[in-house]
Amino acid sequence: MAGEQQEVPMAEQPFTEDEYAFLRQIRFGELPPAVRPEDRVALTETDPGRDRPEEAEDPVRWNVQG
């Protein structure tokens, strides 16, 4: 008891960028090749979002109270 030494935990050292890159590669695998700029296309929204029912529907039907 009096003569025993206690282990002192070592302070954790942060990983280097190379070590983080290695851990990401192990966890997620190889990344797909990047899309070339000439293969990229602009996004065009064609249909507006539908967060409400159509106007033709009965609005009382959608007024749900719990």
Contacts in CASP RR format, 6 or more apart in sequence:
PFRMAT RR
TARGET T0000
AUTHOR 0000-0000-0000
METHOD contacts of the structure
MODEL  1
MAGEQQEVPMAEQPFTEDEYAFLRQIRFGELPPAVRPEDRVALTETDPGR
DRPEEAEDPVRWNVQG
15 23 0 8 1.000
53 59 0 8 1.000
53 61 0 8 1.000
53 62 0 8 1.000
END
